[in-house]
Structure formats: structure tokens, C-alpha cells
Amino acid sequence: MMSENRSLNQKQLLQEINEVSFAVNDIHLFLDTHPCDKQAMDFFKTVASRRRELMTLYAREFGPLTVDDALETDSDTWKWMEQPFPWEQEGGLK
């Protein structure tokens, strides 16, 4: 995972969100069959928190990826439909 100090462009930030999201999903499946594993639960808390941070950062910089982050845009208006989604941008991501 990338350091907080380093500025991320949109493509790098999406890549880190994808990586952390994979870890969240993977550990979630593990916890379904190992619900008392303290180390796994601690890891889940760490990666889930990191994912929330990254999703909030992305929403503030580029617009929300999910409706859950629609209020994280530092705006008084509804930005959910005002920006192009990453897959709608011509020429790829920055």
C-alpha cells in the first residue's frame, strides 16, 4: 500500500482501492469460516479502515465511487451524478 504522504493520481488511487478491497473481501470470506480468529479480525479492521480512508479521499478528489461516499465531496450540492465515472472518461484515467 502507498504512503499517505505521497500524492496519488486517479489511476494509482483506484489501483490501491482495488487492492485493499480485494483484501477486505478475502478476509471477509475467511472470517465466515473462522469467526473467532483474533488475528484475522484485527486484519479485517485494519484493511476495512484503510478502504474507508481511500474511498473518502477518492470522493474528495475525483467524486464518489459509491453512493456511500456521496457526502464526502466537501460540497453543499449532490455531486453523485455531476462527474464522469472512471469508466466514462475518454482517453483513460489521469
N, CA, C and O atoms as a printed pandas DataFrame, in Angstrom:
     atom_number atom_name residue_name chain_id  residue_number  x_coord  y_coord  z_coord
0              1         N          MET        A               1    0.830   -1.181    0.000
1              2        CA          MET        A               1    0.000    0.000    0.000
2              3         C          MET        A               1    0.875    1.246    0.000
3              4         O          MET        A               1    1.995    1.235    0.510
4              5         N          MET        A               2    0.363    2.285   -0.562
5              6        CA          MET        A               2    1.141    3.503   -0.717
6              7         C          MET        A               2    1.114    4.342    0.560
7              8         O          MET        A               2    0.187    4.250    1.364
8              9         N          SER        A               3    2.133    5.146    0.724
9             10        CA          SER        A               3    2.232    6.042    1.874
10            11         C          SER        A               3    1.240    7.189    1.753
11            12         O          SER        A               3    0.912    7.626    0.650
12            13         N          GLU        A               4    0.759    7.679    2.917
13            14        CA          GLU        A               4   -0.190    8.788    2.934
14            15         C          GLU        A               4    0.452   10.076    2.424
15            16         O          GLU        A               4   -0.234   10.926    1.855
16            17         N          ASN        A               5    1.766   10.228    2.623
17            18        CA          ASN        A               5    2.464   11.464    2.258
18            19         C          ASN        A               5    2.538   11.659    0.754
19            20         O          ASN        A               5    2.604   12.790    0.273
20            21         N          ARG        A               6    2.529   10.580    0.022
21            22        CA          ARG        A               6    2.722   10.641   -1.415
22            23         C          ARG        A               6    1.408   10.971   -2.106
23            24         O          ARG        A               6    0.383   10.338   -1.851
24            25         N          SER        A               7    1.450   11.953   -2.969
25            26        CA          SER        A               7    0.216   12.285   -3.669
26            27         C          SER        A               7   -0.060   11.215   -4.720
27            28         O          SER        A               7    0.847   10.727   -5.394
28            29         N          LEU        A               8   -1.321   10.871   -4.837
29            30        CA          LEU        A               8   -1.719    9.824   -5.767
30            31         C          LEU        A               8   -2.513   10.429   -6.914
31            32         O          LEU        A               8   -3.336   11.321   -6.710
32            33         N          ASN        A               9   -2.263    9.942   -8.112
33            34        CA          ASN        A               9   -3.133   10.351   -9.197
34            35         C          ASN        A               9   -4.346    9.419   -9.197
35            36         O          ASN        A               9   -4.385    8.451   -8.438
36            37         N          GLN        A              10   -5.309    9.701  -10.026
37            38        CA          GLN        A              10   -6.558    8.960  -10.020
38            39         C          GLN        A              10   -6.341    7.471  -10.286
39            40         O          GLN        A              10   -6.934    6.630   -9.610
40            41         N          LYS        A              11   -5.515    7.145  -11.244
41            42        CA          LYS        A              11   -5.267    5.740  -11.585
42            43         C          LYS        A              11   -4.602    5.002  -10.425
43            44         O          LYS        A              11   -4.982    3.874  -10.114
44            45         N          GLN        A              12   -3.622    5.620   -9.790
45            46        CA          GLN        A              12   -2.940    4.993   -8.658
46            47         C          GLN        A              12   -3.902    4.798   -7.484
47            48         O          GLN        A              12   -3.879    3.765   -6.815
48            49         N          LEU        A              13   -4.733    5.790   -7.247
49            50        CA          LEU        A              13   -5.672    5.703   -6.143
50            51         C          LEU        A              13   -6.693    4.590   -6.387
51            52         O          LEU        A              13   -7.012    3.830   -5.473
52            53         N          LEU        A              14   -7.201    4.493   -7.602
53            54        CA          LEU        A              14   -8.119    3.397   -7.927
54            55         C          LEU        A              14   -7.442    2.038   -7.769
55            56         O          LEU        A              14   -8.063    1.084   -7.300
56            57         N          GLN        A              15   -6.178    1.947   -8.157
57            58        CA          GLN        A              15   -5.441    0.690   -8.019
58            59         C          GLN        A              15   -5.322    0.308   -6.543
59            60         O          GLN        A              15   -5.519   -0.854   -6.185
60            61         N          GLU        A              16   -5.002    1.272   -5.694
61            62        CA          GLU        A              16   -4.884    0.975   -4.269
62            63         C          GLU        A              16   -6.248    0.600   -3.678
63            64         O          GLU        A              16   -6.332   -0.296   -2.838
64            65         N          ILE        A              17   -7.309    1.277   -4.111
65            66        CA          ILE        A              17   -8.658    0.917   -3.652
66            67         C          ILE        A              17   -8.974   -0.519   -4.058
67            68         O          ILE        A              17   -9.523   -1.279   -3.260
68            69         N          ASN        A              18   -8.636   -0.897   -5.282
69            70        CA          ASN        A              18   -8.874   -2.275   -5.748
70            71         C          ASN        A              18   -8.104   -3.289   -4.914
71            72         O          ASN        A              18   -8.649   -4.330   -4.548
72            73         N          GLU        A              19   -6.851   -2.997   -4.613
73            74        CA          GLU        A              19   -6.027   -3.919   -3.837
74            75         C          GLU        A              19   -6.567   -4.089   -2.419
75            76         O          GLU        A              19   -6.674   -5.208   -1.916
76            77         N          VAL        A              20   -6.905   -2.978   -1.785
77            78        CA          VAL        A              20   -7.417   -3.037   -0.417
78            79         C          VAL        A              20   -8.799   -3.690   -0.404
79            80         O          VAL        A              20   -9.121   -4.442    0.516
80            81         N          SER        A              21   -9.612   -3.409   -1.415
81            82        CA          SER        A              21  -10.939   -4.026   -1.495
82            83         C          SER        A              21  -10.824   -5.540   -1.642
83            84         O          SER        A              21  -11.618   -6.281   -1.062
84            85         N          PHE        A              22   -9.854   -6.000   -2.406
85            86        CA          PHE        A              22   -9.628   -7.443   -2.541
86            87         C          PHE        A              22   -9.295   -8.049   -1.181
87            88         O          PHE        A              22   -9.818   -9.102   -0.817
88            89         N          ALA        A              23   -8.417   -7.371   -0.431
89            90        CA          ALA        A              23   -8.044   -7.872    0.901
90            91         C          ALA        A              23   -9.261   -7.902    1.827
91            92         O          ALA        A              23   -9.438   -8.856    2.585
92            93         N          VAL        A              24  -10.101   -6.863    1.771
93            94        CA          VAL        A              24  -11.310   -6.820    2.600
94            95         C          VAL        A              24  -12.224   -7.994    2.252
95            96         O          VAL        A              24  -12.714   -8.686    3.144
96            97         N          ASN        A              25  -12.452   -8.218    0.968
97            98        CA          ASN        A              25  -13.331   -9.314    0.549
98            99         C          ASN        A              25  -12.755  -10.676    0.920
99           100         O          ASN        A              25  -13.484  -11.565    1.359
100          101         N          ASP        A              26  -11.466  -10.835    0.746
101          102        CA          ASP        A              26  -10.815  -12.103    1.033
102          103         C          ASP        A              26  -10.874  -12.431    2.528
103          104         O          ASP        A              26  -11.221  -13.553    2.899
104          105         N          ILE        A              27  -10.543  -11.470    3.381
105          106        CA          ILE        A              27  -10.555  -11.728    4.816
106          107         C          ILE        A              27  -11.990  -11.891    5.312
107          108         O          ILE        A              27  -12.237  -12.615    6.276
108          109         N          HIS        A              28  -12.931  -11.220    4.654
109          110        CA          HIS        A              28  -14.350  -11.393    4.990
110          111         C          HIS        A              28  -14.766  -12.855    4.792
111          112         O          HIS        A              28  -15.436  -13.433    5.648
112          113         N          LEU        A              29  -14.372  -13.441    3.675
113          114        CA          LEU        A              29  -14.685  -14.854    3.412
114          115         C          LEU        A              29  -14.024  -15.766    4.443
115          116         O          LEU        A              29  -14.636  -16.728    4.907
116          117         N          PHE        A              30  -12.786  -15.466    4.799
117          118        CA          PHE        A              30  -12.074  -16.263    5.803
118          119         C          PHE        A              30  -12.802  -16.198    7.146
119          120         O          PHE        A              30  -12.966  -17.215    7.821
120          121         N          LEU        A              31  -13.234  -15.002    7.525
121          122        CA          LEU        A              31  -13.920  -14.839    8.811
122          123         C          LEU        A              31  -15.273  -15.542    8.837
123          124         O          LEU        A              31  -15.767  -15.883    9.912
124          125         N          ASP        A              32  -15.877  -15.762    7.676
125          126        CA          ASP        A              32  -17.132  -16.517    7.635
126          127         C          ASP        A              32  -16.943  -17.934    8.159
127          128         O          ASP        A              32  -17.866  -18.518    8.728
128          129         N          THR        A              33  -15.750  -18.486    7.969
129          130        CA          THR        A              33  -15.485  -19.858    8.425
130          131         C          THR        A              33  -14.582  -19.912    9.661
131          132         O          THR        A              33  -14.406  -20.974   10.257
132          133         N          HIS        A              34  -14.016  -18.776   10.041
133          134        CA          HIS        A              34  -13.130  -18.700   11.214
134          135         C          HIS        A              34  -13.496  -17.467   12.050
135          136         O          HIS        A              34  -12.664  -16.576   12.225
136          137         N          PRO        A              35  -14.713  -17.405   12.562
137          138        CA          PRO        A              35  -15.198  -16.181   13.213
138          139         C          PRO        A              35  -14.482  -15.816   14.517
139          140         O          PRO        A              35  -14.609  -14.684   14.983
140          141         N          CYS        A              36  -13.757  -16.719   15.097
141          142        CA          CYS        A              36  -13.083  -16.440   16.379
142          143         C          CYS        A              36  -11.594  -16.150   16.214
143          144         O          CYS        A              36  -10.879  -16.027   17.208
144          145         N          ASP        A              37  -11.121  -16.041   14.987
145          146        CA          ASP        A              37   -9.701  -15.797   14.728
146          147         C          ASP        A              37   -9.385  -14.322   14.974
147          148         O          ASP        A              37   -9.707  -13.464   14.152
148          149         N          LYS        A              38   -8.752  -14.039   16.111
149          150        CA          LYS        A              38   -8.470  -12.658   16.502
150          151         C          LYS        A              38   -7.537  -11.961   15.512
151          152         O          LYS        A              38   -7.750  -10.796   15.177
152          153         N          GLN        A              39   -6.518  -12.654   15.048
153          154        CA          GLN        A              39   -5.575  -12.056   14.100
154          155         C          GLN        A              39   -6.287  -11.681   12.795
155          156         O          GLN        A              39   -6.028  -10.617   12.232
156          157         N          ALA        A              40   -7.170  -12.538   12.321
157          158        CA          ALA        A              40   -7.923  -12.250   11.101
158          159         C          ALA        A              40   -8.861  -11.062   11.327
159          160         O          ALA        A              40   -9.012  -10.210   10.451
160          161         N          MET        A              41   -9.488  -11.010   12.501
161          162        CA          MET        A              41  -10.396   -9.899   12.799
162          163         C          MET        A              41   -9.630   -8.586   12.873
163          164         O          MET        A              41  -10.114   -7.563   12.389
164          165         N          ASP        A              42   -8.452   -8.599   13.467
165          166        CA          ASP        A              42   -7.621   -7.396   13.521
166          167         C          ASP        A              42   -7.222   -6.941   12.121
167          168         O          ASP        A              42   -7.229   -5.748   11.818
168          169         N          PHE        A              43   -6.871   -7.913   11.264
169          170        CA          PHE        A              43   -6.514   -7.575    9.890
170          171         C          PHE        A              43   -7.715   -6.978    9.154
171          172         O          PHE        A              43   -7.579   -6.000    8.419
172          173         N          PHE        A              44   -8.894   -7.578    9.359
173          174        CA          PHE        A              44  -10.105   -7.048    8.733
174          175         C          PHE        A              44  -10.341   -5.599    9.149
175          176         O          PHE        A              44  -10.646   -4.755    8.307
176          177         N          LYS        A              45  -10.205   -5.311   10.421
177          178        CA          LYS        A              45  -10.408   -3.943   10.907
178          179         C          LYS        A              45   -9.422   -2.980   10.256
179          180         O          LYS        A              45   -9.786   -1.861    9.893
180          181         N          THR        A              46   -8.189   -3.411   10.111
181          182        CA          THR        A              46   -7.144   -2.569    9.507
182          183         C          THR        A              46   -7.443   -2.274    8.040
183          184         O          THR        A              46   -7.417   -1.117    7.623
184          185         N          VAL        A              47   -7.727   -3.312    7.258
185          186        CA          VAL        A              47   -7.933   -3.093    5.823
186          187         C          VAL        A              47   -9.280   -2.425    5.539
187          188         O          VAL        A              47   -9.395   -1.654    4.586
188          189         N          ALA        A              48  -10.294   -2.710    6.350
189          190        CA          ALA        A              48  -11.586   -2.049    6.159
190          191         C          ALA        A              48  -11.470   -0.554    6.456
191          192         O          ALA        A              48  -12.061    0.271    5.760
192          193         N          SER        A              49  -10.711   -0.216    7.482
193          194        CA          SER        A              49  -10.481    1.192    7.809
194          195         C          SER        A              49   -9.712    1.885    6.695
195          196         O          SER        A              49  -10.038    3.008    6.311
196          197         N          ARG        A              50   -8.693    1.215    6.179
197          198        CA          ARG        A              50   -7.900    1.782    5.083
198          199         C          ARG        A              50   -8.774    1.999    3.845
199          200         O          ARG        A              50   -8.640    3.016    3.165
200          201         N          ARG        A              51   -9.656    1.060    3.553
201          202        CA          ARG        A              51  -10.551    1.192    2.403
202          203         C          ARG        A              51  -11.460    2.410    2.574
203          204         O          ARG        A              51  -11.661    3.177    1.632
204          205         N          ARG        A              52  -12.005    2.581    3.772
205          206        CA          ARG        A              52  -12.859    3.751    4.018
206          207         C          ARG        A              52  -12.077    5.048    3.802
207          208         O          ARG        A              52  -12.595    5.997    3.213
208          209         N          GLU        A              53  -10.828    5.088    4.278
209          210        CA          GLU        A              53   -9.985    6.281    4.087
210          211         C          GLU        A              53   -9.766    6.560    2.603
211          212         O          GLU        A              53   -9.904    7.697    2.152
212          213         N          LEU        A              54   -9.426    5.524    1.851
213          214        CA          LEU        A              54   -9.159    5.684    0.419
214          215         C          LEU        A              54  -10.411    6.095   -0.350
215          216         O          LEU        A              54  -10.344    6.933   -1.249
216          217         N          MET        A              55  -11.542    5.510   -0.001
217          218        CA          MET        A              55  -12.796    5.861   -0.674
218          219         C          MET        A              55  -13.167    7.321   -0.397
219          220         O          MET        A              55  -13.657    8.018   -1.286
220          221         N          THR        A              56  -12.933    7.778    0.831
221          222        CA          THR        A              56  -13.205    9.176    1.178
222          223         C          THR        A              56  -12.257   10.093    0.420
223          224         O          THR        A              56  -12.682   11.116   -0.117
224          225         N          LEU        A              57  -10.979    9.740    0.371
225          226        CA          LEU        A              57  -10.001   10.532   -0.371
226          227         C          LEU        A              57  -10.386   10.612   -1.844
227          228         O          LEU        A              57  -10.346   11.686   -2.444
228          229         N          TYR        A              58  -10.757    9.479   -2.420
229          230        CA          TYR        A              58  -11.143    9.472   -3.830
230          231         C          TYR        A              58  -12.357   10.378   -4.051
231          232         O          TYR        A              58  -12.385   11.162   -5.000
232          233         N          ALA        A              59  -13.346   10.270   -3.182
233          234        CA          ALA        A              59  -14.561   11.083   -3.323
234          235         C          ALA        A              59  -14.232   12.571   -3.264
235          236         O          ALA        A              59  -14.805   13.363   -4.012
236          237         N          ARG        A              60  -13.335   12.947   -2.401
237          238        CA          ARG        A              60  -12.971   14.363   -2.272
238          239         C          ARG        A              60  -12.185   14.872   -3.468
239          240         O          ARG        A              60  -12.327   16.029   -3.864
240          241         N          GLU        A              61  -11.362   14.016   -4.038
241          242        CA          GLU        A              61  -10.511   14.425   -5.161
242          243         C          GLU        A              61  -11.193   14.293   -6.519
243          244         O          GLU        A              61  -11.040   15.158   -7.381
244          245         N          PHE        A              62  -11.951   13.203   -6.707
245          246        CA          PHE        A              62  -12.446   12.880   -8.045
246          247         C          PHE        A              62  -13.954   12.649   -8.119
247          248         O          PHE        A              62  -14.493   12.481   -9.213
248          249         N          GLY        A              63  -14.628   12.636   -7.003
249          250        CA          GLY        A              63  -16.060   12.327   -6.961
250          251         C          GLY        A              63  -16.256   10.932   -6.400
251          252         O          GLY        A              63  -15.348   10.103   -6.453
252          253         N          PRO        A              64  -17.438   10.670   -5.864
253          254        CA          PRO        A              64  -17.683    9.387   -5.192
254          255         C          PRO        A              64  -17.755    8.211   -6.159
255          256         O          PRO        A              64  -18.290    8.323   -7.261
256          257         N          LEU        A              65  -17.202    7.079   -5.721
257          258        CA          LEU        A              65  -17.306    5.839   -6.483
258          259         C          LEU        A              65  -18.575    5.079   -6.131
259          260         O          LEU        A              65  -19.112    4.340   -6.955
260          261         N          THR        A              66  -19.046    5.262   -4.919
261          262        CA          THR        A              66  -20.278    4.622   -4.481
262          263         C          THR        A              66  -21.154    5.681   -3.836
263          264         O          THR        A              66  -20.675    6.738   -3.427
264          265         N          VAL        A              67  -22.427    5.389   -3.752
265          266        CA          VAL        A              67  -23.342    6.336   -3.127
266          267         C          VAL        A              67  -23.009    6.504   -1.645
267          268         O          VAL        A              67  -23.350    7.529   -1.054
268          269         N          ASP        A              68  -22.357    5.529   -1.043
269          270        CA          ASP        A              68  -21.960    5.619    0.356
270          271         C          ASP        A              68  -21.006    6.785    0.605
271          272         O          ASP        A              68  -20.941    7.314    1.714
272          273         N          ASP        A              69  -20.274    7.179   -0.418
273          274        CA          ASP        A              69  -19.304    8.264   -0.287
274          275         C          ASP        A              69  -19.787    9.565   -0.918
275          276         O          ASP        A              69  -19.004   10.500   -1.083
276          277         N          ALA        A              70  -21.040    9.632   -1.262
277          278        CA          ALA        A              70  -21.567   10.806   -1.961
278          279         C          ALA        A              70  -21.486   12.073   -1.120
279          280         O          ALA        A              70  -21.446   13.172   -1.673
280          281         N          LEU        A              71  -21.462   11.945    0.187
281          282        CA          LEU        A              71  -21.392   13.127    1.049
282          283         C          LEU        A              71  -19.960   13.521    1.397
283          284         O          LEU        A              71  -19.750   14.476    2.146
284          285         N          GLU        A              72  -18.986   12.810    0.871
285          286        CA          GLU        A              72  -17.576   13.066    1.175
286          287         C          GLU        A              72  -16.915   14.006    0.178
287          288         O          GLU        A              72  -15.689   14.011    0.068
288          289         N          THR        A              73  -17.681   14.789   -0.541
289          290        CA          THR        A              73  -17.124   15.622   -1.606
290          291         C          THR        A              73  -16.820   17.045   -1.191
291          292         O          THR        A              73  -16.399   17.846   -2.026
292          293         N          ASP        A              74  -17.021   17.391    0.086
293          294        CA          ASP        A              74  -16.803   18.764    0.560
294          295         C          ASP        A              74  -17.613   19.759   -0.259
295          296         O          ASP        A              74  -17.119   20.830   -0.613
296          297         N          SER        A              75  -18.841   19.406   -0.552
297          298        CA          SER        A              75  -19.709   20.264   -1.354
298          299         C          SER        A              75  -21.083   20.325   -0.705
299          300         O          SER        A              75  -21.481   19.423    0.031
300          301         N          ASP        A              76  -21.794   21.400   -0.990
301          302        CA          ASP        A              76  -23.156   21.536   -0.483
302          303         C          ASP        A              76  -24.189   21.027   -1.481
303          304         O          ASP        A              76  -25.391   21.092   -1.223
304          305         N          THR        A              77  -23.723   20.523   -2.620
305          306        CA          THR        A              77  -24.647   20.013   -3.628
306          307         C          THR        A              77  -24.412   18.528   -3.849
307          308         O          THR        A              77  -23.388   17.984   -3.437
308          309         N          TRP        A              78  -25.351   17.889   -4.490
309          310        CA          TRP        A              78  -25.302   16.458   -4.768
310          311         C          TRP        A              78  -24.390   16.218   -5.964
311          312         O          TRP        A              78  -24.779   16.485   -7.101
312          313         N          LYS        A              79  -23.183   15.717   -5.723
313          314        CA          LYS        A              79  -22.178   15.543   -6.771
314          315         C          LYS        A              79  -22.210   14.164   -7.435
315          316         O          LYS        A              79  -21.481   13.915   -8.395
316          317         N          TRP        A              80  -23.044   13.288   -6.926
317          318        CA          TRP        A              80  -23.045   11.898   -7.399
318          319         C          TRP        A              80  -23.137   11.789   -8.919
319          320         O          TRP        A              80  -22.423   10.983   -9.515
320          321         N          MET        A              81  -23.988   12.570   -9.553
321          322        CA          MET        A              81  -24.175   12.454  -10.999
322          323         C          MET        A              81  -23.472   13.559  -11.790
323          324         O          MET        A              81  -23.633   13.630  -13.009
324          325         N          GLU        A              82  -22.708   14.410  -11.135
325          326        CA          GLU        A              82  -22.088   15.544  -11.817
326          327         C          GLU        A              82  -20.726   15.248  -12.425
327          328         O          GLU        A              82  -20.287   15.987  -13.307
328          329         N          GLN        A              83  -20.047   14.206  -11.994
329          330        CA          GLN        A              83  -18.726   13.924  -12.539
330          331         C          GLN        A              83  -18.792   12.679  -13.414
331          332         O          GLN        A              83  -19.671   11.838  -13.229
332          333         N          PRO        A              84  -17.886   12.556  -14.350
333          334        CA          PRO        A              84  -17.855   11.295  -15.096
334          335         C          PRO        A              84  -17.286   10.199  -14.202
335          336         O          PRO        A              84  -16.340   10.435  -13.450
336          337         N          PHE        A              85  -17.852    9.026  -14.283
337          338        CA          PHE        A              85  -17.313    7.895  -13.544
338          339         C          PHE        A              85  -16.021    7.454  -14.229
339          340         O          PHE        A              85  -15.822    7.755  -15.406
340          341         N          PRO        A              86  -15.141    6.748  -13.519
341          342        CA          PRO        A              86  -13.843    6.375  -14.112
342          343         C          PRO        A              86  -13.971    5.660  -15.449
343          344         O          PRO        A              86  -13.131    5.857  -16.327
344          345         N          TRP        A              87  -14.988    4.845  -15.627
345          346        CA          TRP        A              87  -15.145    4.099  -16.863
346          347         C          TRP        A              87  -15.751    4.939  -17.985
347          348         O          TRP        A              87  -15.837    4.471  -19.121
348          349         N          GLU        A              88  -16.170    6.162  -17.691
349          350        CA          GLU        A              88  -16.770    7.024  -18.703
350          351         C          GLU        A              88  -15.775    8.043  -19.272
351          352         O          GLU        A              88  -16.130    8.782  -20.190
352          353         N          GLN        A              89  -14.575    8.102  -18.768
353          354        CA          GLN        A              89  -13.619    9.116  -19.193
354          355         C          GLN        A              89  -12.932    8.724  -20.476
355          356         O          GLN        A              89  -12.439    7.606  -20.621
356          357         N          GLU        A              90  -12.906    9.650  -21.397
357          358        CA          GLU        A              90  -12.212    9.405  -22.660
358          359         C          GLU        A              90  -10.716    9.478  -22.437
359          360         O          GLU        A              90  -10.241   10.315  -21.670
360          361         N          GLY        A              91   -9.975    8.616  -23.097
361          362        CA          GLY        A              91   -8.522    8.638  -23.015
362          363         C          GLY        A              91   -7.969    8.035  -21.731
363          364         O          GLY        A              91   -6.772    8.154  -21.468
364          365         N          GLY        A              92   -8.794    7.401  -20.939
365          366        CA          GLY        A              92   -8.316    6.751  -19.710
366          367         C          GLY        A              92   -8.216    7.717  -18.547
367          368         O          GLY        A              92   -8.629    8.874  -18.623
368          369         N          LEU        A              93   -7.658    7.205  -17.481
369          370        CA          LEU        A              93   -7.531    7.983  -16.248
370          371         C          LEU        A              93   -6.266    8.811  -16.250
371          372         O          LEU        A              93   -5.327    8.551  -17.002
372          373         N          LYS        A              94   -6.266    9.810  -15.395
373          374        CA          LYS        A              94   -5.101   10.686  -15.250
374          375         C          LYS        A              94   -3.949    9.944  -14.628
375          376         O          LYS        A              94   -2.880   10.520  -14.427
